[in-house]
Amino acid sequence: MNNQHSIFHLATAGVQGLVPYQPGKPISELERELGIENIVKLASNENPLGPSEQALDAIQAALPELARYPDGNGFALKNALAEKLAVIPGQITLGNGSNELLELLARTFLSTSSEVVFSRHAFAVYPLVTQAAGATAKIAKAKNHGHDLDAMRALINADTRIVFIANPNNPTGTYLPGRELLDFVQGLPEHVVCVLDEAYYEYVQKQDYPDSLAWLDDCPNLIITRTFSKAYGLAGLRIGYSLSSPEMAGLLNRVCQPFNNNALALVVAEAALKDAQHLQHTLEVNAAGMQQLMQGFTELGLEWIPSVGNFISVDLRRPAEPVYQALLRRGVIVRPVANYQLPNHLRISIGREQENRLFLDALRDVLNDVQ
Ligand SMILES: *Cc1c(COP(=O)(O)O)cnc(C)c1O
């Protein structure tokens, strides 16, 4: 073999067709590029307050045990979650971020003859895990940027194995009310697994947002995924969980790597879960920041997609990429969403008051400069 030899063709067809997930630009990278500090990052829907103090204390306490493998069953965290959510521990699966659960679902239920249904503008990990499994994505048209459940239902056929629904959805921040969603879930054929991705559920303050946990007993094909990455401020630790029937959890457990959750994540998530005050503070800062950004957009004459999450996508009515680049040069990192078929939008994660203000000031300048 020589050095010119390509191994590309050895990869499966699904992998050959993949485009790697593009994460938000890290602060450290922009610091290196620009040689400036005090960068504002509002790009990855992280908690601007950071993790709870109690979570940080729990990390300290756990450090001396790092030579040991973690508890592969996540006994303590599952029990804490079970108690809080009134489910049994056997209904819970822990993942290395909730993204790992999405991947486990794909590995469990998809083959090259399967189809997967999700919405246009839906979370980028759905197409990724679908294609990596060699399955076929069926993408439903959107309704007011959100999920069109009728369009999704129309795409379901005998080969469909998974339907992904993010509620609220990222990057649009749209949500589905309980009644409509329950009708959809109950109407699914038995051979289809419904994945309800609730990465942002803690933020939603709407009367008609569903308590989907209550549906699990009647819907054996339903699985709900949640995460400690967003409202709990632990994105860097990588821990999420799913809620399902014990049977579904048992299947995921078969494909799951032993020790998929690191020891620190397990103890820290448990501590974070108990810090109700930090969560409350997080929600208040988020609600105020959302108002601040909407107000700022109004002053700039811009429209946005109404969001119930910790981020908002604003319509610049022109290609967003140059605006994104110009904001970067001013030390503000936000998220272009052209890869979500929203080329004129930028998604901004809600920050602290000062960060939001710096972003809005920079945006005003940039919109005046970049014509
Ligand atoms: C951020 C996000 C996730 C998961 O993130 P993890 O850090 O892997 O838990 C899942 N779904 C949506 C829609 C998200 O925006």
The ligand as an SDF file (V2000), in Angstrom:
LIG
                    3D

 15 15  0  0  0  0  0  0  0  0999 V2000
  -28.4330   20.6170   23.1090 C   0  0  0  0  0  0  0  0  0  0  0  0
  -29.4490   19.6530   22.5900 C   0  0  0  0  0  0  0  0  0  0  0  0
  -29.4120   18.2860   22.8920 C   0  0  0  0  0  0  0  0  0  0  0  0
  -28.4100   17.5680   23.6640 C   0  0  0  0  0  0  0  0  0  0  0  0
  -27.3440   17.9240   24.1520 O   0  0  0  0  0  0  0  0  0  0  0  0
  -26.4520   17.0240   25.0950 P   0  0  0  0  0  0  0  0  0  0  0  0
  -25.4460   17.9880   25.5380 O   0  0  0  0  0  0  0  0  0  0  0  0
  -25.9100   15.9080   24.2620 O   0  0  0  0  0  0  0  0  0  0  0  0
  -27.3260   16.5120   26.1900 O   0  0  0  0  0  0  0  0  0  0  0  0
  -30.4100   17.4660   22.4260 C   0  0  0  0  0  0  0  0  0  0  0  0
  -31.3890   17.9380   21.6880 N   0  0  0  0  0  0  0  0  0  0  0  0
  -31.4840   19.2230   21.3690 C   0  0  0  0  0  0  0  0  0  0  0  0
  -32.6260   19.6710   20.5590 C   0  0  0  0  0  0  0  0  0  0  0  0
  -30.5040   20.1140   21.7870 C   0  0  0  0  0  0  0  0  0  0  0  0
  -30.5680   21.3820   21.4090 O   0  0  0  0  0  0  0  0  0  0  0  0
  1  2  1  0
  2  3  1  0
  2 14  2  0
  3  4  1  0
  3 10  2  0
  4  5  1  0
  5  6  1  0
  6  7  2  0
  6  8  1  0
  6  9  1  0
 10 11  1  0
 11 12  2  0
 12 13  1  0
 12 14  1  0
 14 15  1  0
M  END
$$$$
